[in-house]
Amino acid sequence: MRTPRRIAVGYDGSPDSEAALRWAASLSAALRATLRVVHAVGLLEHARLAPLAAHEERARALAAEEGMGDARVEWCVFDGDPGSVLRRAAEGEDGAELLVVGTRGAGAHPGSLLGSTSLGLAERAQVPVVVVPVP
Amino acid sequence: MLILAGPVGAHEHDGGSHPERPARVGAVLQGIADLHLGSDLLTVDAPPATRNDLLAVHDAQYLDELEAFSRRGGGELDPDTYVTGTSWDAALRAAGAGLAAVEVLRARGEGVAFVAVRPPGHHAERGRGMGFCLLNNVAVTAAALASSGARVVVVDWDVHHGNGTQEIFWDEPDVLYVSTHQWPLYPGTGRPEEVGGVDAIGATLNVPVPPGATGDVLRQAMDDVIAPAVESFRPDWVLVSCGYDAHRADPLAELALSSADFAALARGAAALAPSPGRLVLFLEGGYDLQAIRRSTAATLGALVGDAAQPEEPTFGGPGSEAVRTAGRDRKRAIDEAWDRVLGAGSLDAPVTRRRSTY
């Protein structure tokens, strides 16, 4: 197996996504890989009916705490459902070779499939997927 | 004759200030009242879909968890999608309304049906609600028709791609899923290269168009890309995922259609039906109440003979080249998919699939 040079992590500001980002940033730093932080814009956020959080600033700060230099952190925002957006981040010649997600995103429910992005992603992604639990 | 199935959701499944709200159904009913149809309007009640109806398109575990979640009072399913204590019962009736409409159309052998329900459905996947949608209403009806041996086309002109309907019928050769939608936009699926699974190559057709696209661009998509594919498919039924959020007044997206453009799209969809009494439209999105009212009147007026249009058709927006590109990219993707399937054949596993022409 080839060492991943590009790692993508889903980030929505939830505690689970923060844990996933920290794990992905730590691995990226160790492997000298590029970290692609992906934020999916939903229906309400697109229409500015949900608050636009300062996600990028927070994500970059978390990555820096894990030893990632800012030059190797890419902030990517796409319209879409988190699962389809993360799959897209792994497509193409410069696509990510590893996807990282938290166990549960915003609005999801412990002990239930309701709202789960990670399970659908694990089923459909074309590259390895790491699901990171909250410590 | 207009068959109105429902209404469902005019009072229940209320998320407060959320844009997917009960008043949307009220706006639809006002649009229908504007047509003054009199005895040409027949309203049929929407019975709840049965467990078996739902299991044709949804996983049992998802149904169980959604029902339990609603019975407990609900909450957020994802950052866009809410569930309340009345959502499950409303969703069941929304999913059953299309079946009641088909039953009436079959008995009468003529007419057009409009399924005036919410919560909407086309984002709901087999195992997941999302994008304001809980149960996939149009898919429940399409699956029931397909199981009776019918060939079904689902035309989805909601401004968002119907990822749920596409996923549910990805490998179903007797259901042709067709979508026009703004790109890029939520949910991030719906590229022309998405043409269906190995058992249904070509039975998914996506025509994404850029923000600002006007009615002439959608009509071009209907005439040049969609109609030829549907004619080759030869459907027995035409179902429409009828969102009104491609209207220029809609707050959730950036297409630029007028109500008159929906009338033209409706006439295009009606022309795809093999005979009278085989067209059913399902309310999906649309979040500006005045646009919903005008567009409902224009759409249904075009189908039941009243051509009154309060707005002019729109022209001149971007997207004509995108439509042409979508047609080319789709054809290439279909050819590549068939090459992969036929190339995978061997003496031990002879290829028996026949290359489709749609």
Boltz contact constraints between the chains, C-beta under 6 A:
constraints:
  - contact:
      token1: [A, 42]
      token2: [B, 79]
      max_distance: 6.0
  - contact:
      token1: [A, 42]
      token2: [B, 80]
      max_distance: 6.0
  - contact:
      token1: [A, 42]
      token2: [B, 186]
      max_distance: 6.0
  - contact:
      token1: [A, 43]
      token2: [B, 80]
      max_distance: 6.0
  - contact:
      token1: [A, 43]
      token2: [B, 131]
      max_distance: 6.0
  - contact:
      token1: [A, 43]
      token2: [B, 186]
      max_distance: 6.0
  - contact:
      token1: [A, 44]
      token2: [B, 80]
      max_distance: 6.0
  - contact:
      token1: [A, 47]
      token2: [B, 251]
      max_distance: 6.0
  - contact:
      token1: [A, 47]
      token2: [B, 252]
      max_distance: 6.0
  - contact:
      token1: [A, 79]
      token2: [B, 184]
      max_distance: 6.0
  - contact:
      token1: [A, 79]
      token2: [B, 185]
      max_distance: 6.0
  - contact:
      token1: [A, 79]
      token2: [B, 186]
      max_distance: 6.0
  - contact:
      token1: [A, 80]
      token2: [B, 186]
      max_distance: 6.0
  - contact:
      token1: [A, 80]
      token2: [B, 187]
      max_distance: 6.0
  - contact:
      token1: [A, 80]
      token2: [B, 188]
      max_distance: 6.0
  - contact:
      token1: [A, 81]
      token2: [B, 187]
      max_distance: 6.0
  - contact:
      token1: [A, 81]
      token2: [B, 188]
      max_distance: 6.0
  - contact:
      token1: [A, 84]
      token2: [B, 187]
      max_distance: 6.0
  - contact:
      token1: [A, 84]
      token2: [B, 188]
      max_distance: 6.0
  - contact:
      token1: [A, 84]
      token2: [B, 189]
      max_distance: 6.0
  - contact:
      token1: [A, 85]
      token2: [B, 188]
      max_distance: 6.0
  - contact:
      token1: [A, 106]
      token2: [B, 79]
      max_distance: 6.0
  - contact:
      token1: [A, 107]
      token2: [B, 76]
      max_distance: 6.0
  - contact:
      token1: [A, 107]
      token2: [B, 78]
      max_distance: 6.0
  - contact:
      token1: [A, 107]
      token2: [B, 79]
      max_distance: 6.0
  - contact:
      token1: [A, 112]
      token2: [B, 65]
      max_distance: 6.0
  - contact:
      token1: [A, 114]
      token2: [B, 65]
      max_distance: 6.0
  - contact:
      token1: [A, 114]
      token2: [B, 77]
      max_distance: 6.0
  - contact:
      token1: [A, 115]
      token2: [B, 77]
      max_distance: 6.0
  - contact:
      token1: [A, 115]
      token2: [B, 78]
      max_distance: 6.0
